[in-house]
């Protein structure tokens, strides 16, 4: 989609934050899209989050088809950060239509706050009636207390611990319809983007990085060389000496990472997967680099679904790291999701251009 993701406009805006009326419109349109999916026999949506909501050429919010769980009829697929995972999934390992409502509640929190707040923390703020801390400070003067209270109430209902206590998507559509404002103003005006001109643009030559080019060609060998050269630039700096004064489990996790790194360099991908898995399960802070390396190892061993899961996890750990988007692109293409793969490649290229001095 030409105008990026909801995450970009909520968390990484350049000129102005997304205005209140457009946030209400996004919530309403996505609820409508989920309702339509349900009525068409597709009630399960995989990892609903702000990166799966895109803006089209007219600035209207659209739900990415990537989230439709085409390859998971039994609902056993979920890969989001555990802090945002529906509680019943942690018990049963299954995604249900009520789980989608929980994820929608998390999106409502993002729209309210302009930040990615864990649901448990947001619910604590709501219970303590500390609503001011929940609202995006950039929205001051744009909403009424009644509007904010109603949207917070809907988010709270979606995030109920018991699935049966959450509202249906139809109830959410009806409730959000009453909150719509500025219905006469086009979305692209509120989003602050320009529509594509009718006359054709001159052809522009886009220079891709070596990694982007390798990912577009699905050249796993070249991708491997690039990831080895990157080392751990996708992670915050870690003082390895500090591990020596931490717990024995943390030291063992660090040793597992070192074994995984050695196996990864030597292209022993099964061994790399085993050791990175031990490291990630025992580490207090998830490593985006270890996740993308394991993602590539899964691709080399013909496990694209697991590769996609790890690349998505890496994106959650470091939302501005282009490599996580590139790896999603490769995994999606392996799964024959060509359009979504192209979207991820373009998003990664945009982030690489914007943040390459930092990473």
Buried (B, 14 or more C-beta within 10 A) or exposed (E): BEBBBBBBBBBBEEEEBBBBBBBBBBBBBBBBBBBEBBEEEBBBBBBBBBBBBBBEEBBBBBBBBBBBBEEBEEBEBBBBBEEBBBBBBEEEEBBBBBBBBBBBBBBBBBBBBBEBBBBEEBBEBBEEEEBEEBBBEEBEEBBEEEBBEBBBEBBBBBBBEEBEEBBEBEBBBEBBEEBEBBEEEEBBEBBBBEEEEEEEEEEEEEEEBEBBBBBBEBBBEBBBBBBEEBEBEBBEEBEEEEBEEEEEEBBBBBBBBEBBBEBBEEEBBEBBBBBBBBBBEBBEEBBBBBBBBBBBBBBBBEBBBBBBBBBBBBBBBBBBBBBBBBBBBBBBBBBEBEEBBBBBBBBBBBBBEEEEEEB
